[in-house]
């Protein structure tokens, strides 16, 4: 075993669970803290790109994701009125035969990873978190390394880097709703209407989720009871399949409303023997469908560097070196794509950014 024998992971989301799984594969003792005593996951569906599926394959949960979710080979593009524009084929990620993307319900993905985390031998402590270099339950213990995987509002980041950039609102909000999947929808579809766009992503044999990006000047709170009516009005510019969904929306549609924020932490991502991964270091918007994938890749790379390094400090330095540029590209390009959509900017720049980003993400991590 290397220099790291015990690790505390703060945060039971995708990044934290995948880090725990990978470290346990290497015989490292791992304790994971999750603030929610019931380890609940809220949300509708999530799109997982081919490079992200490649990362989940290395974690060991790809088969479960595909069994409980839905693969989607390529993408169909339409105007807001349902007129077809193009069909884009799936592109395999480098070092993998996976060319499809996939959709899955967020709670289903969380269950898959939670089961794998416990099966790996991770000690999971619920209802406990981190607060100013202490645990909220008052307990104390020594670890060789602490991993802050506690999301975009990371308390670990605030303690390590009090002057770090704060999450920035990007001028868009994302609506999602889980609705029945018609037999005619064989793969993901996107509907473009000027500064707004919507999409349909299969998440199982009989369900899909609608996503809709809307321009809003401020990230105002909207009461959940109003979500069906507000979303229905926001989708007024669409006809065709999106309009059909709009008219069927109800409180049972599992609607989620989320203002989009982003943050990119400058290097370094560690201080002493504490390191940040996932959204705690680089939270992005969904324009490249890569937020979850980056979190999984962080876990893989960090575990590799811990295994090969002669000291924790060396491992954390190499980890950030390998991850920084890729994550910066995703965050900055995702935010720029949103800016172009929000302001009615150049379609050519939007297409160029999508192509260049997709190609970069396909490369090996």
Secondary structure by P-SEA (a helix, b strand, c coil): cccccbbbbccccaaaaaaaaaaaaabbbbbbbbccccbbbbbcbbbbcaaaaaaaaaaccaaaaaaabbbbcbbbbbcccccccbbbbbbbcccccccccccccaaaaaaaaaaaaaaaccccccccccccccccccccccccccccccccccaaaaaacccccccccccbbbbbbbbbbcccccbbbbbbccccccccccccccbbbbbbbbbbccbbbbbccaaaaaaaaaacccccaaaaaaaacccccbbbbbbbbbbbbccccccccccccccccbbbccccccaaaaaaaaaaaaaaaaaccccaaaaaaaaaaacaaaaaaaaaaaaaaaaaaaacccaaaaaaaaaaaaaaaaccc
